[in-house]
């Protein structure tokens, strides 16, 4: 199991409700609500409720999107909850879609 991140986030205050793990060298794709490809991204850490991502470009992204994780072979609806220093934080929808 990957190492768990403890006390991360702004000022050491982690607002996540579930445990998260680092996910080095793992790529995913972001799509808009119409399933149009937006950008590839690196998954920096991942939890059951969301993820921290590093998009491969700085193009503007919609708040509502889909994350396609090709390693886990799943697609999840998500909302961007923060953007900071070229990284984004997303929260997965309550009813994630699987393909």
N, C-alpha and C positions, 0 to 999 in steps of 0.2 A: 504494500500500500504506500502511496506517495506521502511525503512528509506533510503533516498538518500545519497550517499557518496559525499562530497564536497571536492575539493582540495586534492585528494589522489594522490598517485604516487610518483615517485622520486622527492624529494625536493619540494613537494606540487604542482608539475606541472603535471596535468592530461592530457594525450594525446588522450583521448577518444573523439569520435565525438557524442556520445549519452549518455544520463543519465544512471546511473547504480544503482543497489540496492543490498544490502547485502542479502545473501541467506543461512542463518544458517541451519545446519543439513539437507541439501539437497544433496543427492548423485546422481551421474551420472556414466556412463561407457564410457571409451574411446576404440575405435576400430581403426585398421589401414585401409588403403584404400581397402584392400581385405575383410573387415568386420570381421577380426579376433580380438577377445577380447584382449585388452592390460592390462587394469588396472581399478579399480574403483577409483573414485575421489570425493572429496567434492567440491561443488560449493560454493565459498566464496563470490563472487559478480558476477552480471550478468547484461548485457546491451543488447540492440538490435544488437550491432555489435561485441560483444565478451564476455569473461568471465575470471575471475581469479579462478584458480582451485588448489586444494591440492591433488595430487595423493596419493594413499594409499601405494605406494612403490616407490623406487628410480630407478626403471628399466629405461633404455634409451627408449625414445619415438621418433617416426618419426616426422618430421616437419608437414606433412600433415596427418590429422586424422579425425575421426568422433566422435562427442560428442552425446551420447544418454542420454537424460533427460527423465527418466521414469515418473516423476511427471507430466511434461507437455506433455508427449507422443510424443516427436519429436526427430529427429536425424538431426544434422547439421554438414556439412563439415566445417573444421576449419584448421587454420595454427597456429603453436606455434610462438609467436612473442617475448617472453622473458621467461627466467627461472631464478628464484632467491630464495634462501633459502627454497628449497623444494616445491615451488609454481611455477605454470606456468600461463602465460597469453596467451589466444588464441583469434584470430580474426576469426569471422565466414565468410564463403565464401559469395559472393554477391548473389548467388542463393541457399539459404539453402534448404535442402531436408526435407520433412516431411513424416512421414510414415502413 
